Amino acid sequence: MKLPQISGYKLIKILSKAGYRIVRKKGSHVRLEKKFDGEIIKLTIPVHEKLKKGTLSRIIKDSRLSDAEFESL
């Protein structure tokens, strides 16, 4: 999958649709959490105008969303 060039706020909006909720915000980072298979997945999203492709890729991988699920949101 070719990764889009998106902002941190756009990524937070996408992950919110997948069931993640904002837990806290400190500086230019937002912490999201979601319960998944009895454990809590925690993601830290940098709120930048454009996320680097490596950062975006790692966040998608850590969120345990497949490429198809991410594209559909």
Backbone as CSV, one residue per row, in Angstrom:
resi,resn,N_x,N_y,N_z,CA_x,CA_y,CA_z,C_x,C_y,C_z
1,MET,0.847,-1.170,0.000,0.000,0.000,0.000,0.896,1.238,0.000
2,LYS,0.560,2.167,-0.856,1.282,3.440,-0.871,0.661,4.331,0.203
3,LEU,1.504,4.812,1.092,1.016,5.621,2.201,0.694,7.039,1.763
4,PRO,-0.443,7.563,2.243,-0.789,8.949,1.906,0.002,9.917,2.765
5,GLN,0.108,11.146,2.328,0.752,12.209,3.102,-0.364,12.894,3.887
6,ILE,-0.466,12.601,5.189,-1.551,13.160,5.986,-0.999,13.838,7.244
7,SER,-1.864,14.633,7.866,-1.474,15.331,9.093,-1.784,14.453,10.303
8,GLY,-1.266,14.847,11.443,-1.534,14.132,12.680,-3.008,14.171,13.045
9,TYR,-3.650,15.327,12.843,-5.075,15.442,13.161,-5.924,14.527,12.288
10,LYS,-5.566,14.424,11.019,-6.308,13.536,10.108,-6.152,12.081,10.560
11,LEU,-4.951,11.690,10.979,-4.716,10.333,11.459,-5.510,10.060,12.731
12,ILE,-5.582,11.039,13.625,-6.373,10.878,14.848,-7.841,10.667,14.504
13,LYS,-8.337,11.403,13.532,-9.731,11.264,13.094,-9.983,9.867,12.520
14,ILE,-9.051,9.357,11.730,-9.174,8.019,11.141,-9.167,6.959,12.238
15,LEU,-8.225,7.072,13.171,-8.125,6.078,14.241,-9.316,6.148,15.191
16,SER,-9.923,7.311,15.347,-11.124,7.433,16.172,-12.266,6.622,15.576
17,LYS,-12.354,6.592,14.257,-13.373,5.783,13.585,-13.145,4.294,13.814
18,ALA,-11.885,3.913,14.077,-11.533,2.514,14.314,-11.700,2.131,15.786
19,GLY,-12.183,3.047,16.616,-12.452,2.727,18.009,-11.450,3.258,19.011
20,TYR,-10.445,3.970,18.558,-9.472,4.561,19.477,-10.060,5.831,20.074
21,ARG,-9.692,6.114,21.327,-10.177,7.344,21.964,-8.995,8.135,22.512
22,ILE,-9.156,9.429,22.536,-8.098,10.314,23.031,-8.064,10.231,24.551
23,VAL,-6.888,9.962,25.090,-6.712,9.847,26.527,-6.071,11.110,27.088
24,ARG,-5.072,11.637,26.372,-4.419,12.851,26.838,-3.713,13.550,25.696
25,LYS,-3.376,14.807,25.932,-2.616,15.589,24.973,-1.557,16.353,25.754
26,LYS,-0.330,16.258,25.288,0.757,16.973,25.950,1.667,17.533,24.861
27,GLY,1.757,18.843,24.804,2.588,19.473,23.784,2.039,19.183,22.400
28,SER,2.887,18.648,21.535,2.469,18.375,20.165,2.189,16.890,19.938
29,HIS,1.857,16.155,21.005,1.556,14.737,20.885,0.231,14.410,21.559
30,VAL,-0.506,13.465,20.965,-1.785,13.024,21.499,-1.698,11.524,21.744
31,ARG,-2.173,11.068,22.895,-2.166,9.640,23.232,-3.559,9.073,22.980
32,LEU,-3.635,7.980,22.216,-4.881,7.283,21.950,-4.807,5.892,22.565
33,GLU,-5.968,5.357,22.977,-6.019,4.003,23.532,-7.245,3.273,23.002
34,LYS,-7.113,1.920,22.980,-8.221,1.058,22.578,-8.018,-0.303,23.229
35,LYS,-9.108,-0.889,23.739,-9.023,-2.243,24.271,-9.144,-3.212,23.102
36,PHE,-8.224,-4.187,23.062,-8.187,-5.139,21.947,-7.746,-6.487,22.497
37,ASP,-8.596,-7.487,22.415,-8.299,-8.844,22.888,-7.786,-8.858,24.323
38,GLY,-8.439,-8.120,25.205,-8.080,-8.130,26.615,-6.880,-7.287,26.995
39,GLU,-6.291,-6.593,26.053,-5.171,-5.714,26.369,-5.470,-4.315,25.849
40,ILE,-4.715,-3.351,26.320,-4.909,-1.960,25.897,-3.786,-1.581,24.946
41,ILE,-4.177,-1.156,23.751,-3.207,-0.685,22.756,-3.079,0.822,22.937
42,LYS,-1.853,1.300,23.111,-1.588,2.726,23.301,-0.785,3.244,22.123
43,LEU,-1.256,4.330,21.535,-0.573,4.959,20.408,-0.295,6.420,20.736
44,THR,0.865,6.879,20.385,1.199,8.296,20.528,1.318,8.885,19.131
45,ILE,0.504,9.888,18.874,0.443,10.502,17.552,1.047,11.904,17.615
46,PRO,2.082,12.176,16.819,2.596,13.548,16.761,1.644,14.410,15.926
47,VAL,1.287,15.548,16.441,0.354,16.430,15.741,1.166,17.396,14.892
48,HIS,1.637,16.903,13.760,2.413,17.697,12.818,1.593,17.897,11.557
49,GLU,1.992,18.855,10.749,1.261,19.144,9.516,1.338,17.978,8.538
50,LYS,2.512,17.369,8.428,2.693,16.192,7.580,3.508,15.168,8.367
51,LEU,2.969,13.953,8.472,3.696,12.889,9.154,4.677,12.235,8.185
52,LYS,5.842,11.857,8.686,6.797,11.137,7.852,6.243,9.747,7.566
53,LYS,6.614,9.214,6.418,6.079,7.921,6.000,6.443,6.802,6.977
54,GLY,7.643,6.822,7.522,8.053,5.804,8.477,7.250,5.874,9.766
55,THR,6.981,7.090,10.226,6.185,7.293,11.434,4.763,6.792,11.209
56,LEU,4.171,7.156,10.080,2.819,6.731,9.747,2.744,5.217,9.628
57,SER,3.716,4.625,8.972,3.755,3.176,8.803,3.804,2.461,10.150
58,ARG,4.633,2.955,11.064,4.773,2.331,12.386,3.491,2.469,13.194
59,ILE,2.830,3.615,13.116,1.589,3.820,13.856,0.510,2.874,13.338
60,ILE,0.422,2.706,12.016,-0.564,1.784,11.441,-0.274,0.360,11.898
61,LYS,0.989,-0.031,11.889,1.369,-1.372,12.327,1.034,-1.577,13.808
62,ASP,1.359,-0.597,14.648,1.084,-0.692,16.083,-0.412,-0.689,16.393
63,SER,-1.211,-0.080,15.518,-2.657,-0.011,15.743,-3.350,-1.336,15.436
64,ARG,-2.619,-2.247,14.821,-3.121,-3.579,14.452,-4.267,-3.502,13.452
65,LEU,-4.230,-2.494,12.612,-5.177,-2.385,11.500,-4.493,-2.925,10.249
66,SER,-5.231,-3.648,9.446,-4.663,-4.106,8.180,-4.660,-2.934,7.204
67,ASP,-3.924,-3.081,6.126,-3.878,-2.013,5.121,-5.270,-1.733,4.568
68,ALA,-6.043,-2.788,4.334,-7.389,-2.625,3.784,-8.298,-1.888,4.779
69,GLU,-8.185,-2.234,6.059,-9.000,-1.554,7.081,-8.626,-0.080,7.141
70,PHE,-7.339,0.217,7.109,-6.898,1.619,7.193,-7.402,2.407,5.987
71,GLU,-7.297,1.825,4.805,-7.738,2.531,3.590,-9.245,2.762,3.589
72,SER,-10.021,1.838,4.200,-11.480,1.977,4.182,-11.977,3.032,5.171
73,LEU,-11.140,3.409,6.131,-11.556,4.412,7.123,-11.272,5.772,6.604
